[in-house]
Amino acid sequence: MIDTNLSEPVFHFLGGIFHQDIETPESALDEYLEEIPKEEQKTDIVALKDFTVIIWMKTRMIL
């Protein structure tokens, strides 16, 4: 199970941005970059990097 402190930001990011119908992933990313403040984007990047590391570790049974 992913730690709560990582899953909550990732959950909110994915749920808040990509829950809607999108034309393309690129258009969703463009919309995100235009609408979300830079400081919040930095927080999202940290959470997504941490999430990616955990997934990578879990797929290799390191955790």
Beta strands, then each sheet from edge to edge (+ up, - down):
end
